[in-house]
Amino acid sequence: MLKLKTLLQQHNLTQAALARELDLSEATLAQIVNHHQWPKQGADALKQRIRAWLSDQGIAADDCFDGVTSGGKEKRTPPSNEEDTMLLKKQVLLPATKKHFGLFRAPFDERLSQKGYLQ
């Protein structure tokens, strides 16, 4: 999160007002403010426009693009590289179902044993 967000909150300004002034969508500005994800083109010009708008509002914008330290409030678990195996339990057809559809063996057993799941 950028310090820009806290500056806006401290001065009772909304991200929507800034987005309208910059002719950006609110979602784009939210990506910039919350996740520090800038557009691939024109990021420097956009920073200048944000600084100009902040100075027009009477806000010193020296370090508004620096990140804010969370202070340990957010705990994120690191992504695990382990692959979870999520196999479903084998489901069997009832004898009445097999008789109704004319099946003499379980139709899914052959496919699973060919792929090596059942050994």
Jmol script that loads the backbone (N, CA, C; Angstrom):
load data "model"
ATOM      1  N   MET A   1       0.844  -1.164   0.000  1.00  0.00           N
ATOM      2  CA  MET A   1       0.000   0.000   0.000  1.00  0.00           C
ATOM      3  C   MET A   1       0.898   1.239   0.000  1.00  0.00           C
ATOM      4  N   LEU A   2       0.523   2.211  -0.782  1.00  0.00           N
ATOM      5  CA  LEU A   2       1.288   3.447  -0.860  1.00  0.00           C
ATOM      6  C   LEU A   2       0.872   4.420   0.240  1.00  0.00           C
ATOM      7  N   LYS A   3       1.780   5.323   0.578  1.00  0.00           N
ATOM      8  CA  LYS A   3       1.452   6.372   1.545  1.00  0.00           C
ATOM      9  C   LYS A   3       0.385   7.302   0.988  1.00  0.00           C
ATOM     10  N   LEU A   4       0.224   7.278  -0.323  1.00  0.00           N
ATOM     11  CA  LEU A   4      -0.804   8.093  -0.968  1.00  0.00           C
ATOM     12  C   LEU A   4      -2.182   7.793  -0.379  1.00  0.00           C
ATOM     13  N   LYS A   5      -2.443   6.533  -0.091  1.00  0.00           N
ATOM     14  CA  LYS A   5      -3.748   6.149   0.456  1.00  0.00           C
ATOM     15  C   LYS A   5      -3.983   6.792   1.819  1.00  0.00           C
ATOM     16  N   THR A   6      -2.978   6.756   2.679  1.00  0.00           N
ATOM     17  CA  THR A   6      -3.139   7.366   3.999  1.00  0.00           C
ATOM     18  C   THR A   6      -3.240   8.886   3.898  1.00  0.00           C
ATOM     19  N   LEU A   7      -2.517   9.481   2.936  1.00  0.00           N
ATOM     20  CA  LEU A   7      -2.631  10.929   2.734  1.00  0.00           C
ATOM     21  C   LEU A   7      -4.054  11.310   2.342  1.00  0.00           C
ATOM     22  N   LEU A   8      -4.624  10.541   1.437  1.00  0.00           N
ATOM     23  CA  LEU A   8      -5.996  10.823   1.010  1.00  0.00           C
ATOM     24  C   LEU A   8      -6.967  10.683   2.179  1.00  0.00           C
ATOM     25  N   GLN A   9      -6.786   9.649   2.980  1.00  0.00           N
ATOM     26  CA  GLN A   9      -7.675   9.427   4.119  1.00  0.00           C
ATOM     27  C   GLN A   9      -7.531  10.526   5.170  1.00  0.00           C
ATOM     28  N   GLN A  10      -6.301  10.967   5.414  1.00  0.00           N
ATOM     29  CA  GLN A  10      -6.070  12.005   6.419  1.00  0.00           C
ATOM     30  C   GLN A  10      -6.702  13.337   6.022  1.00  0.00           C
ATOM     31  N   HIS A  11      -6.778  13.593   4.711  1.00  0.00           N
ATOM     32  CA  HIS A  11      -7.322  14.862   4.233  1.00  0.00           C
ATOM     33  C   HIS A  11      -8.763  14.727   3.726  1.00  0.00           C
ATOM     34  N   ASN A  12      -9.396  13.614   4.059  1.00  0.00           N
ATOM     35  CA  ASN A  12     -10.798  13.361   3.679  1.00  0.00           C
ATOM     36  C   ASN A  12     -11.036  13.490   2.177  1.00  0.00           C
ATOM     37  N   LEU A  13     -10.112  12.961   1.403  1.00  0.00           N
ATOM     38  CA  LEU A  13     -10.248  12.927  -0.052  1.00  0.00           C
ATOM     39  C   LEU A  13     -10.456  11.482  -0.474  1.00  0.00           C
ATOM     40  N   THR A  14     -11.198  11.289  -1.535  1.00  0.00           N
ATOM     41  CA  THR A  14     -11.480   9.923  -1.981  1.00  0.00           C
ATOM     42  C   THR A  14     -10.612   9.559  -3.175  1.00  0.00           C
ATOM     43  N   GLN A  15     -10.400   8.265  -3.309  1.00  0.00           N
ATOM     44  CA  GLN A  15      -9.688   7.776  -4.485  1.00  0.00           C
ATOM     45  C   GLN A  15     -10.505   8.042  -5.739  1.00  0.00           C
ATOM     46  N   ALA A  16     -11.823   8.024  -5.606  1.00  0.00           N
ATOM     47  CA  ALA A  16     -12.694   8.271  -6.759  1.00  0.00           C
ATOM     48  C   ALA A  16     -12.496   9.686  -7.291  1.00  0.00           C
ATOM     49  N   ALA A  17     -12.352  10.657  -6.392  1.00  0.00           N
ATOM     50  CA  ALA A  17     -12.131  12.041  -6.827  1.00  0.00           C
ATOM     51  C   ALA A  17     -10.803  12.166  -7.555  1.00  0.00           C
ATOM     52  N   LEU A  18      -9.785  11.510  -7.036  1.00  0.00           N
ATOM     53  CA  LEU A  18      -8.478  11.528  -7.696  1.00  0.00           C
ATOM     54  C   LEU A  18      -8.549  10.831  -9.045  1.00  0.00           C
ATOM     55  N   ALA A  19      -9.248   9.719  -9.108  1.00  0.00           N
ATOM     56  CA  ALA A  19      -9.381   8.983 -10.372  1.00  0.00           C
ATOM     57  C   ALA A  19     -10.099   9.827 -11.419  1.00  0.00           C
ATOM     58  N   ARG A  20     -11.157  10.531 -11.010  1.00  0.00           N
ATOM     59  CA  ARG A  20     -11.872  11.402 -11.956  1.00  0.00           C
ATOM     60  C   ARG A  20     -10.963  12.508 -12.478  1.00  0.00           C
ATOM     61  N   GLU A  21     -10.186  13.092 -11.590  1.00  0.00           N
ATOM     62  CA  GLU A  21      -9.295  14.186 -11.979  1.00  0.00           C
ATOM     63  C   GLU A  21      -8.207  13.704 -12.934  1.00  0.00           C
ATOM     64  N   LEU A  22      -7.730  12.489 -12.725  1.00  0.00           N
ATOM     65  CA  LEU A  22      -6.664  11.938 -13.560  1.00  0.00           C
ATOM     66  C   LEU A  22      -7.193  11.249 -14.808  1.00  0.00           C
ATOM     67  N   ASP A  23      -8.520  11.169 -14.925  1.00  0.00           N
ATOM     68  CA  ASP A  23      -9.164  10.480 -16.042  1.00  0.00           C
ATOM     69  C   ASP A  23      -8.749   9.004 -16.085  1.00  0.00           C
ATOM     70  N   LEU A  24      -8.785   8.383 -14.912  1.00  0.00           N
ATOM     71  CA  LEU A  24      -8.485   6.958 -14.759  1.00  0.00           C
ATOM     72  C   LEU A  24      -9.714   6.267 -14.192  1.00  0.00           C
ATOM     73  N   SER A  25      -9.774   4.971 -14.367  1.00  0.00           N
ATOM     74  CA  SER A  25     -10.844   4.228 -13.702  1.00  0.00           C
ATOM     75  C   SER A  25     -10.481   4.075 -12.226  1.00  0.00           C
ATOM     76  N   GLU A  26     -11.493   3.913 -11.410  1.00  0.00           N
ATOM     77  CA  GLU A  26     -11.252   3.730  -9.978  1.00  0.00           C
ATOM     78  C   GLU A  26     -10.486   2.437  -9.714  1.00  0.00           C
ATOM     79  N   ALA A  27     -10.721   1.431 -10.538  1.00  0.00           N
ATOM     80  CA  ALA A  27     -10.021   0.153 -10.365  1.00  0.00           C
ATOM     81  C   ALA A  27      -8.530   0.310 -10.647  1.00  0.00           C
ATOM     82  N   THR A  28      -8.193   1.089 -11.666  1.00  0.00           N
ATOM     83  CA  THR A  28      -6.786   1.319 -11.982  1.00  0.00           C
ATOM     84  C   THR A  28      -6.099   2.043 -10.835  1.00  0.00           C
ATOM     85  N   LEU A  29      -6.753   3.063 -10.317  1.00  0.00           N
ATOM     86  CA  LEU A  29      -6.165   3.800  -9.199  1.00  0.00           C
ATOM     87  C   LEU A  29      -6.056   2.912  -7.959  1.00  0.00           C
ATOM     88  N   ALA A  30      -7.022   2.042  -7.748  1.00  0.00           N
ATOM     89  CA  ALA A  30      -6.961   1.122  -6.607  1.00  0.00           C
ATOM     90  C   ALA A  30      -5.774   0.171  -6.743  1.00  0.00           C
ATOM     91  N   GLN A  31      -5.491  -0.290  -7.946  1.00  0.00           N
ATOM     92  CA  GLN A  31      -4.328  -1.160  -8.164  1.00  0.00           C
ATOM     93  C   GLN A  31      -3.036  -0.414  -7.850  1.00  0.00           C
ATOM     94  N   ILE A  32      -2.987   0.853  -8.232  1.00  0.00           N
ATOM     95  CA  ILE A  32      -1.797   1.656  -7.955  1.00  0.00           C
ATOM     96  C   ILE A  32      -1.645   1.861  -6.452  1.00  0.00           C
ATOM     97  N   VAL A  33      -2.700   2.308  -5.807  1.00  0.00           N
ATOM     98  CA  VAL A  33      -2.639   2.673  -4.388  1.00  0.00           C
ATOM     99  C   VAL A  33      -2.464   1.449  -3.493  1.00  0.00           C
ATOM    100  N   ASN A  34      -3.204   0.390  -3.757  1.00  0.00           N
ATOM    101  CA  ASN A  34      -3.197  -0.770  -2.857  1.00  0.00           C
ATOM    102  C   ASN A  34      -2.079  -1.757  -3.140  1.00  0.00           C
ATOM    103  N   HIS A  35      -1.737  -1.940  -4.419  1.00  0.00           N
ATOM    104  CA  HIS A  35      -0.800  -3.010  -4.769  1.00  0.00           C
ATOM    105  C   HIS A  35       0.463  -2.516  -5.458  1.00  0.00           C
ATOM    106  N   HIS A  36       0.583  -1.202  -5.605  1.00  0.00           N
ATOM    107  CA  HIS A  36       1.758  -0.601  -6.236  1.00  0.00           C
ATOM    108  C   HIS A  36       1.958  -1.155  -7.647  1.00  0.00           C
ATOM    109  N   GLN A  37       0.874  -1.357  -8.382  1.00  0.00           N
ATOM    110  CA  GLN A  37       0.926  -1.843  -9.761  1.00  0.00           C
ATOM    111  C   GLN A  37       0.600  -0.685 -10.690  1.00  0.00           C
ATOM    112  N   TRP A  38       1.639  -0.151 -11.308  1.00  0.00           N
ATOM    113  CA  TRP A  38       1.498   1.007 -12.182  1.00  0.00           C
ATOM    114  C   TRP A  38       1.229   0.560 -13.607  1.00  0.00           C
ATOM    115  N   PRO A  39       0.613   1.421 -14.414  1.00  0.00           N
ATOM    116  CA  PRO A  39       0.441   1.096 -15.839  1.00  0.00           C
ATOM    117  C   PRO A  39       1.807   0.933 -16.501  1.00  0.00           C
ATOM    118  N   LYS A  40       1.868   0.117 -17.518  1.00  0.00           N
ATOM    119  CA  LYS A  40       3.152  -0.148 -18.170  1.00  0.00           C
ATOM    120  C   LYS A  40       3.664   1.069 -18.925  1.00  0.00           C
ATOM    121  N   GLN A  41       2.767   1.897 -19.399  1.00  0.00           N
ATOM    122  CA  GLN A  41       3.175   3.085 -20.144  1.00  0.00           C
ATOM    123  C   GLN A  41       2.684   4.329 -19.420  1.00  0.00           C
ATOM    124  N   GLY A  42       3.530   5.324 -19.359  1.00  0.00           N
ATOM    125  CA  GLY A  42       3.130   6.606 -18.800  1.00  0.00           C
ATOM    126  C   GLY A  42       3.079   6.669 -17.293  1.00  0.00           C
ATOM    127  N   ALA A  43       3.814   5.807 -16.616  1.00  0.00           N
ATOM    128  CA  ALA A  43       3.782   5.804 -15.150  1.00  0.00           C
ATOM    129  C   ALA A  43       4.399   7.083 -14.589  1.00  0.00           C
ATOM    130  N   ASP A  44       5.491   7.549 -15.202  1.00  0.00           N
ATOM    131  CA  ASP A  44       6.142   8.765 -14.700  1.00  0.00           C
ATOM    132  C   ASP A  44       5.244   9.984 -14.868  1.00  0.00           C
ATOM    133  N   ALA A  45       4.587  10.085 -16.017  1.00  0.00           N
ATOM    134  CA  ALA A  45       3.675  11.209 -16.250  1.00  0.00           C
ATOM    135  C   ALA A  45       2.503  11.152 -15.272  1.00  0.00           C
ATOM    136  N   LEU A  46       2.036   9.955 -14.986  1.00  0.00           N
ATOM    137  CA  LEU A  46       0.929   9.791 -14.043  1.00  0.00           C
ATOM    138  C   LEU A  46       1.343  10.225 -12.637  1.00  0.00           C
ATOM    139  N   LYS A  47       2.572   9.886 -12.248  1.00  0.00           N
ATOM    140  CA  LYS A  47       3.073  10.311 -10.937  1.00  0.00           C
ATOM    141  C   LYS A  47       3.127  11.835 -10.853  1.00  0.00           C
ATOM    142  N   GLN A  48       3.556  12.472 -11.940  1.00  0.00           N
ATOM    143  CA  GLN A  48       3.612  13.940 -11.956  1.00  0.00           C
ATOM    144  C   GLN A  48       2.214  14.538 -11.808  1.00  0.00           C
ATOM    145  N   ARG A  49       1.241  13.945 -12.500  1.00  0.00           N
ATOM    146  CA  ARG A  49      -0.136  14.445 -12.418  1.00  0.00           C
ATOM    147  C   ARG A  49      -0.711  14.263 -11.019  1.00  0.00           C
ATOM    148  N   ILE A  50      -0.364  13.146 -10.364  1.00  0.00           N
ATOM    149  CA  ILE A  50      -0.838  12.910  -8.994  1.00  0.00           C
ATOM    150  C   ILE A  50      -0.220  13.932  -8.048  1.00  0.00           C
ATOM    151  N   ARG A  51       1.093  14.164  -8.196  1.00  0.00           N
ATOM    152  CA  ARG A  51       1.762  15.165  -7.348  1.00  0.00           C
ATOM    153  C   ARG A  51       1.145  16.546  -7.547  1.00  0.00           C
ATOM    154  N   ALA A  52       0.867  16.899  -8.806  1.00  0.00           N
ATOM    155  CA  ALA A  52       0.272  18.207  -9.096  1.00  0.00           C
ATOM    156  C   ALA A  52      -1.103  18.329  -8.447  1.00  0.00           C
ATOM    157  N   TRP A  53      -1.912  17.267  -8.527  1.00  0.00           N
ATOM    158  CA  TRP A  53      -3.249  17.306  -7.921  1.00  0.00           C
ATOM    159  C   TRP A  53      -3.156  17.440  -6.407  1.00  0.00           C
ATOM    160  N   LEU A  54      -2.211  16.698  -5.811  1.00  0.00           N
ATOM    161  CA  LEU A  54      -2.047  16.780  -4.360  1.00  0.00           C
ATOM    162  C   LEU A  54      -1.605  18.181  -3.937  1.00  0.00           C
ATOM    163  N   SER A  55      -0.694  18.785  -4.701  1.00  0.00           N
ATOM    164  CA  SER A  55      -0.254  20.137  -4.342  1.00  0.00           C
ATOM    165  C   SER A  55      -1.385  21.144  -4.532  1.00  0.00           C
ATOM    166  N   ASP A  56      -2.260  20.917  -5.522  1.00  0.00           N
ATOM    167  CA  ASP A  56      -3.436  21.780  -5.681  1.00  0.00           C
ATOM    168  C   ASP A  56      -4.372  21.666  -4.477  1.00  0.00           C
ATOM    169  N   GLN A  57      -4.386  20.501  -3.849  1.00  0.00           N
ATOM    170  CA  GLN A  57      -5.222  20.278  -2.666  1.00  0.00           C
ATOM    171  C   GLN A  57      -4.536  20.763  -1.389  1.00  0.00           C
ATOM    172  N   GLY A  58      -3.278  21.230  -1.516  1.00  0.00           N
ATOM    173  CA  GLY A  58      -2.539  21.717  -0.355  1.00  0.00           C
ATOM    174  C   GLY A  58      -1.868  20.621   0.440  1.00  0.00           C
ATOM    175  N   ILE A  59      -1.531  19.522  -0.224  1.00  0.00           N
ATOM    176  CA  ILE A  59      -0.913  18.382   0.448  1.00  0.00           C
ATOM    177  C   ILE A  59       0.517  18.248  -0.053  1.00  0.00           C
ATOM    178  N   ALA A  60       1.474  18.148   0.873  1.00  0.00           N
ATOM    179  CA  ALA A  60       2.865  17.915   0.495  1.00  0.00           C
ATOM    180  C   ALA A  60       2.996  16.473   0.015  1.00  0.00           C
ATOM    181  N   ALA A  61       3.484  16.324  -1.200  1.00  0.00           N
ATOM    182  CA  ALA A  61       3.494  15.000  -1.826  1.00  0.00           C
ATOM    183  C   ALA A  61       4.907  14.489  -2.048  1.00  0.00           C
ATOM    184  N   ASP A  62       5.785  14.710  -1.074  1.00  0.00           N
ATOM    185  CA  ASP A  62       7.177  14.323  -1.263  1.00  0.00           C
ATOM    186  C   ASP A  62       7.359  12.810  -1.347  1.00  0.00           C
ATOM    187  N   ASP A  63       6.822  12.099  -0.392  1.00  0.00           N
ATOM    188  CA  ASP A  63       7.047  10.650  -0.325  1.00  0.00           C
ATOM    189  C   ASP A  63       5.749   9.860  -0.485  1.00  0.00           C
ATOM    190  N   CYS A  64       4.812  10.385  -1.249  1.00  0.00           N
ATOM    191  CA  CYS A  64       3.500   9.730  -1.346  1.00  0.00           C
ATOM    192  C   CYS A  64       3.543   8.405  -2.103  1.00  0.00           C
ATOM    193  N   PHE A  65       4.630   8.143  -2.836  1.00  0.00           N
ATOM    194  CA  PHE A  65       4.719   6.901  -3.597  1.00  0.00           C
ATOM    195  C   PHE A  65       5.550   5.842  -2.885  1.00  0.00           C
ATOM    196  N   ASP A  66       5.946   6.137  -1.655  1.00  0.00           N
ATOM    197  CA  ASP A  66       6.653   5.137  -0.859  1.00  0.00           C
ATOM    198  C   ASP A  66       5.649   4.145  -0.298  1.00  0.00           C
ATOM    199  N   GLY A  67       6.130   2.969  -0.001  1.00  0.00           N
ATOM    200  CA  GLY A  67       5.255   1.945   0.567  1.00  0.00           C
ATOM    201  C   GLY A  67       5.066   2.144   2.056  1.00  0.00           C
ATOM    202  N   VAL A  68       3.966   1.668   2.566  1.00  0.00           N
ATOM    203  CA  VAL A  68       3.667   1.721   3.995  1.00  0.00           C
ATOM    204  C   VAL A  68       3.967   0.352   4.569  1.00  0.00           C
ATOM    205  N   THR A  69       4.668   0.334   5.694  1.00  0.00           N
ATOM    206  CA  THR A  69       4.906  -0.951   6.348  1.00  0.00           C
ATOM    207  C   THR A  69       3.662  -1.322   7.130  1.00  0.00           C
ATOM    208  N   SER A  70       3.294  -2.575   7.044  1.00  0.00           N
ATOM    209  CA  SER A  70       2.041  -3.014   7.659  1.00  0.00           C
ATOM    210  C   SER A  70       2.155  -3.189   9.165  1.00  0.00           C
ATOM    211  N   GLY A  71       3.362  -3.259   9.695  1.00  0.00           N
ATOM    212  CA  GLY A  71       3.510  -3.418  11.141  1.00  0.00           C
ATOM    213  C   GLY A  71       3.144  -4.806  11.623  1.00  0.00           C
ATOM    214  N   GLY A  72       3.148  -5.777  10.735  1.00  0.00           N
ATOM    215  CA  GLY A  72       2.849  -7.148  11.112  1.00  0.00           C
ATOM    216  C   GLY A  72       1.383  -7.445  11.263  1.00  0.00           C
ATOM    217  N   LYS A  73       0.520  -6.552  10.842  1.00  0.00           N
ATOM    218  CA  LYS A  73      -0.916  -6.784  10.987  1.00  0.00           C
ATOM    219  C   LYS A  73      -1.402  -7.867  10.033  1.00  0.00           C
ATOM    220  N   GLU A  74      -0.856  -7.875   8.844  1.00  0.00           N
ATOM    221  CA  GLU A  74      -1.289  -8.867   7.861  1.00  0.00           C
ATOM    222  C   GLU A  74      -0.349 -10.061   7.922  1.00  0.00           C
ATOM    223  N   LYS A  75      -0.914 -11.196   8.135  1.00  0.00           N
ATOM    224  CA  LYS A  75      -0.113 -12.413   8.131  1.00  0.00           C
ATOM    225  C   LYS A  75      -0.495 -13.212   6.904  1.00  0.00           C
ATOM    226  N   ARG A  76       0.465 -13.364   6.040  1.00  0.00           N
ATOM    227  CA  ARG A  76       0.220 -14.136   4.825  1.00  0.00           C
ATOM    228  C   ARG A  76       1.053 -15.401   4.886  1.00  0.00           C
ATOM    229  N   THR A  77       0.447 -16.484   4.521  1.00  0.00           N
ATOM    230  CA  THR A  77       1.189 -17.726   4.466  1.00  0.00           C
ATOM    231  C   THR A  77       1.886 -17.801   3.123  1.00  0.00           C
ATOM    232  N   PRO A  78       3.129 -18.214   3.119  1.00  0.00           N
ATOM    233  CA  PRO A  78       3.829 -18.323   1.841  1.00  0.00           C
ATOM    234  C   PRO A  78       3.191 -19.410   0.988  1.00  0.00           C
ATOM    235  N   PRO A  79       3.190 -19.221  -0.321  1.00  0.00           N
ATOM    236  CA  PRO A  79       2.576 -20.238  -1.178  1.00  0.00           C
ATOM    237  C   PRO A  79       3.334 -21.552  -1.080  1.00  0.00           C
ATOM    238  N   SER A  80       2.596 -22.607  -1.005  1.00  0.00           N
ATOM    239  CA  SER A  80       3.177 -23.931  -0.877  1.00  0.00           C
ATOM    240  C   SER A  80       3.394 -24.530  -2.255  1.00  0.00           C
ATOM    241  N   ASN A  81       4.544 -25.155  -2.431  1.00  0.00           N
ATOM    242  CA  ASN A  81       4.837 -25.806  -3.705  1.00  0.00           C
ATOM    243  C   ASN A  81       4.351 -27.245  -3.721  1.00  0.00           C
ATOM    244  N   GLU A  82       3.848 -27.697  -2.595  1.00  0.00           N
ATOM    245  CA  GLU A  82       3.344 -29.061  -2.531  1.00  0.00           C
ATOM    246  C   GLU A  82       2.006 -29.142  -3.245  1.00  0.00           C
ATOM    247  N   GLU A  83       1.856 -30.178  -4.007  1.00  0.00           N
ATOM    248  CA  GLU A  83       0.611 -30.362  -4.743  1.00  0.00           C
ATOM    249  C   GLU A  83      -0.316 -31.253  -3.931  1.00  0.00           C
ATOM    250  N   ASP A  84      -1.486 -30.753  -3.640  1.00  0.00           N
ATOM    251  CA  ASP A  84      -2.452 -31.528  -2.879  1.00  0.00           C
ATOM    252  C   ASP A  84      -3.179 -32.487  -3.808  1.00  0.00           C
ATOM    253  N   THR A  85      -3.191 -33.748  -3.428  1.00  0.00           N
ATOM    254  CA  THR A  85      -3.910 -34.735  -4.205  1.00  0.00           C
ATOM    255  C   THR A  85      -5.346 -34.758  -3.715  1.00  0.00           C
ATOM    256  N   MET A  86      -6.249 -34.522  -4.631  1.00  0.00           N
ATOM    257  CA  MET A  86      -7.658 -34.463  -4.247  1.00  0.00           C
ATOM    258  C   MET A  86      -8.437 -35.494  -5.064  1.00  0.00           C
ATOM    259  N   LEU A  87      -8.257 -36.743  -4.732  1.00  0.00           N
ATOM    260  CA  LEU A  87      -8.987 -37.797  -5.411  1.00  0.00           C
ATOM    261  C   LEU A  87     -10.306 -38.031  -4.699  1.00  0.00           C
ATOM    262  N   LEU A  88     -11.323 -38.241  -5.487  1.00  0.00           N
ATOM    263  CA  LEU A  88     -12.629 -38.532  -4.914  1.00  0.00           C
ATOM    264  C   LEU A  88     -12.715 -40.003  -4.556  1.00  0.00           C
ATOM    265  N   LYS A  89     -13.512 -40.286  -3.592  1.00  0.00           N
ATOM    266  CA  LYS A  89     -13.733 -41.661  -3.174  1.00  0.00           C
ATOM    267  C   LYS A  89     -14.478 -42.396  -4.295  1.00  0.00           C
ATOM    268  N   LYS A  90     -14.140 -43.648  -4.484  1.00  0.00           N
ATOM    269  CA  LYS A  90     -14.761 -44.444  -5.542  1.00  0.00           C
ATOM    270  C   LYS A  90     -16.260 -44.563  -5.285  1.00  0.00           C
ATOM    271  N   GLN A  91     -17.024 -44.291  -6.329  1.00  0.00           N
ATOM    272  CA  GLN A  91     -18.471 -44.401  -6.217  1.00  0.00           C
ATOM    273  C   GLN A  91     -18.929 -45.616  -7.016  1.00  0.00           C
ATOM    274  N   VAL A  92     -19.734 -46.431  -6.388  1.00  0.00           N
ATOM    275  CA  VAL A  92     -20.193 -47.669  -7.007  1.00  0.00           C
ATOM    276  C   VAL A  92     -21.666 -47.547  -7.375  1.00  0.00           C
ATOM    277  N   LEU A  93     -22.010 -48.155  -8.498  1.00  0.00           N
ATOM    278  CA  LEU A  93     -23.410 -48.166  -8.914  1.00  0.00           C
ATOM    279  C   LEU A  93     -24.149 -49.270  -8.163  1.00  0.00           C
ATOM    280  N   LEU A  94     -25.366 -49.008  -7.817  1.00  0.00           N
ATOM    281  CA  LEU A  94     -26.190 -50.011  -7.153  1.00  0.00           C
ATOM    282  C   LEU A  94     -26.535 -51.119  -8.150  1.00  0.00           C
ATOM    283  N   PRO A  95     -26.743 -52.330  -7.658  1.00  0.00           N
ATOM    284  CA  PRO A  95     -27.092 -53.431  -8.562  1.00  0.00           C
ATOM    285  C   PRO A  95     -28.342 -53.142  -9.393  1.00  0.00           C
ATOM    286  N   ALA A  96     -29.322 -52.476  -8.818  1.00  0.00           N
ATOM    287  CA  ALA A  96     -30.539 -52.153  -9.571  1.00  0.00           C
ATOM    288  C   ALA A  96     -30.226 -51.188 -10.716  1.00  0.00           C
ATOM    289  N   THR A  97     -29.297 -50.273 -10.497  1.00  0.00           N
ATOM    290  CA  THR A  97     -28.908 -49.321 -11.540  1.00  0.00           C
ATOM    291  C   THR A  97     -28.200 -50.045 -12.669  1.00  0.00           C
ATOM    292  N   LYS A  98     -27.285 -50.958 -12.322  1.00  0.00           N
ATOM    293  CA  LYS A  98     -26.574 -51.725 -13.347  1.00  0.00           C
ATOM    294  C   LYS A  98     -27.562 -52.529 -14.181  1.00  0.00           C
ATOM    295  N   LYS A  99     -28.537 -53.144 -13.531  1.00  0.00           N
ATOM    296  CA  LYS A  99     -29.522 -53.959 -14.238  1.00  0.00           C
ATOM    297  C   LYS A  99     -30.376 -53.089 -15.154  1.00  0.00           C
ATOM    298  N   HIS A 100     -30.787 -51.914 -14.682  1.00  0.00           N
ATOM    299  CA  HIS A 100     -31.629 -51.028 -15.478  1.00  0.00           C
ATOM    300  C   HIS A 100     -30.926 -50.575 -16.759  1.00  0.00           C
ATOM    301  N   PHE A 101     -29.646 -50.234 -16.663  1.00  0.00           N
ATOM    302  CA  PHE A 101     -28.907 -49.743 -17.831  1.00  0.00           C
ATOM    303  C   PHE A 101     -28.181 -50.857 -18.583  1.00  0.00           C
ATOM    304  N   GLY A 102     -28.310 -52.076 -18.137  1.00  0.00           N
ATOM    305  CA  GLY A 102     -27.701 -53.205 -18.837  1.00  0.00           C
ATOM    306  C   GLY A 102     -26.190 -53.244 -18.694  1.00  0.00           C
ATOM    307  N   LEU A 103     -25.680 -52.838 -17.576  1.00  0.00           N
ATOM    308  CA  LEU A 103     -24.237 -52.853 -17.337  1.00  0.00           C
ATOM    309  C   LEU A 103     -23.896 -54.099 -16.535  1.00  0.00           C
ATOM    310  N   PHE A 104     -22.833 -54.792 -16.957  1.00  0.00           N
ATOM    311  CA  PHE A 104     -22.455 -56.013 -16.267  1.00  0.00           C
ATOM    312  C   PHE A 104     -21.227 -55.814 -15.386  1.00  0.00           C
ATOM    313  N   ARG A 105     -20.568 -54.687 -15.544  1.00  0.00           N
ATOM    314  CA  ARG A 105     -19.418 -54.355 -14.698  1.00  0.00           C
ATOM    315  C   ARG A 105     -19.437 -52.850 -14.464  1.00  0.00           C
ATOM    316  N   ALA A 106     -18.652 -52.381 -13.544  1.00  0.00           N
ATOM    317  CA  ALA A 106     -18.610 -50.946 -13.249  1.00  0.00           C
ATOM    318  C   ALA A 106     -17.934 -50.222 -14.421  1.00  0.00           C
ATOM    319  N   PRO A 107     -18.561 -49.240 -15.022  1.00  0.00           N
ATOM    320  CA  PRO A 107     -18.031 -48.610 -16.229  1.00  0.00           C
ATOM    321  C   PRO A 107     -16.780 -47.767 -15.996  1.00  0.00           C
ATOM    322  N   PHE A 108     -16.518 -47.353 -14.786  1.00  0.00           N
ATOM    323  CA  PHE A 108     -15.395 -46.452 -14.561  1.00  0.00           C
ATOM    324  C   PHE A 108     -14.146 -47.170 -14.076  1.00  0.00           C
ATOM    325  N   ASP A 109     -14.243 -48.416 -13.694  1.00  0.00           N
ATOM    326  CA  ASP A 109     -13.085 -49.141 -13.181  1.00  0.00           C
ATOM    327  C   ASP A 109     -12.014 -49.313 -14.238  1.00  0.00           C
ATOM    328  N   GLU A 110     -12.397 -49.623 -15.464  1.00  0.00           N
ATOM    329  CA  GLU A 110     -11.433 -49.890 -16.520  1.00  0.00           C
ATOM    330  C   GLU A 110     -10.608 -48.644 -16.833  1.00  0.00           C
ATOM    331  N   ARG A 111     -11.255 -47.504 -16.936  1.00  0.00           N
ATOM    332  CA  ARG A 111     -10.554 -46.271 -17.287  1.00  0.00           C
ATOM    333  C   ARG A 111      -9.537 -45.900 -16.199  1.00  0.00           C
ATOM    334  N   LEU A 112      -9.913 -46.040 -14.946  1.00  0.00           N
ATOM    335  CA  LEU A 112      -9.014 -45.690 -13.862  1.00  0.00           C
ATOM    336  C   LEU A 112      -7.830 -46.632 -13.784  1.00  0.00           C
ATOM    337  N   SER A 113      -8.059 -47.918 -14.013  1.00  0.00           N
ATOM    338  CA  SER A 113      -6.953 -48.862 -13.926  1.00  0.00           C
ATOM    339  C   SER A 113      -5.993 -48.682 -15.093  1.00  0.00           C
ATOM    340  N   GLN A 114      -6.466 -48.225 -16.252  1.00  0.00           N
ATOM    341  CA  GLN A 114      -5.586 -47.987 -17.392  1.00  0.00           C
ATOM    342  C   GLN A 114      -4.660 -46.800 -17.138  1.00  0.00           C
ATOM    343  N   LYS A 115      -5.140 -45.802 -16.445  1.00  0.00           N
ATOM    344  CA  LYS A 115      -4.324 -44.616 -16.193  1.00  0.00           C
ATOM    345  C   LYS A 115      -3.407 -44.801 -14.989  1.00  0.00           C
ATOM    346  N   GLY A 116      -3.537 -45.880 -14.298  1.00  0.00           N
ATOM    347  CA  GLY A 116      -2.645 -46.154 -13.184  1.00  0.00           C
ATOM    348  C   GLY A 116      -3.114 -45.617 -11.849  1.00  0.00           C
ATOM    349  N   TYR A 117      -4.367 -45.168 -11.759  1.00  0.00           N
ATOM    350  CA  TYR A 117      -4.866 -44.661 -10.492  1.00  0.00           C
ATOM    351  C   TYR A 117      -5.176 -45.797  -9.531  1.00  0.00           C
ATOM    352  N   LEU A 118      -5.674 -46.898 -10.061  1.00  0.00           N
ATOM    353  CA  LEU A 118      -5.992 -48.049  -9.217  1.00  0.00           C
ATOM    354  C   LEU A 118      -4.985 -49.150  -9.504  1.00  0.00           C
ATOM    355  N   GLN A 119      -4.194 -49.461  -8.543  1.00  0.00           N
ATOM    356  CA  GLN A 119      -3.215 -50.531  -8.738  1.00  0.00           C
ATOM    357  C   GLN A 119      -3.106 -51.371  -7.504  1.00  0.00           C
TER     358      GLN A 119
END
end "model"
wireframe off; spacefill off
backbone 0.3
color backbone group
